[in-house]
Amino acid sequence: MNNEGLNRTSHVVEDPTQETETPLRVNVDVLKQRLIEQKRKDKVKRTIILSSVVLSLGALTMLTY
């Protein structure tokens, strides 16, 4: 049997700069605010696209008459 794979996986990182700290708590208010902002941006995009389509159809209608 070869123990090289086991030795590599059991190696513990001793350099503190390589360790990453994860926050213990998630702030739900921040996540809700991000969701609200994303929905607002999507709504603005839809409004701009819809209004440009309506204006284009109106302009084409005016040009045909």
N, C-alpha and C positions, 0 to 999 in steps of 0.2 A: 504494500500500500504506500501511496505517496502522501506525505503530510504537508507538502508545500502549500496546497490550497487552504488547508486549515490554518496554517501559520499566517498566511496573508490576511485572511478574513478576521482573525482574532487580534490583529495589530491595532492598538489603540492610538489615536492621534494625541500626541502630547504637546503639540504646538498650539497655544491658545488662540493664535490668529486664524486658524483654520476652523475653529468651532463657530457654529452659528447659534445665536440665541433666538428662540421663538417666544413670542409673547404668550403669556399664560391665559389671557382673556381676550376676547374679541369684542370690540365696541360695536354693539348692534346699531346704535344711532348713526355712526359713521357709515355703516353699510346701507342703512335705509336712505341716508342722504345721497349716497352715490347712486342708488337705484332711482331715486326721484330725479336727480340730474340727468341720468341716462334716458329716462322716459321723456323728460322735457326736450332733450336734444332730438330724440326720435320724432317727437310730435312736431317740432319746428321743421325738421327735414320733410316730413310728410306734407305739412302745410305748404312749404315752398314748392314742392313737386306738384302738388295738386293745383295750386294757383298758377303755376307756369303752364300747366296743361290747359287749364281753362282759358287763360289769356291767349295762348297760341290758337286754340280753337276759335275764340272770338275774333282774333286778327284774321285768320283764314276765312271766316265767314264774312267779315267786312270786305275783304279783298275780292271775294267772288261776286259780290253784288255791286 
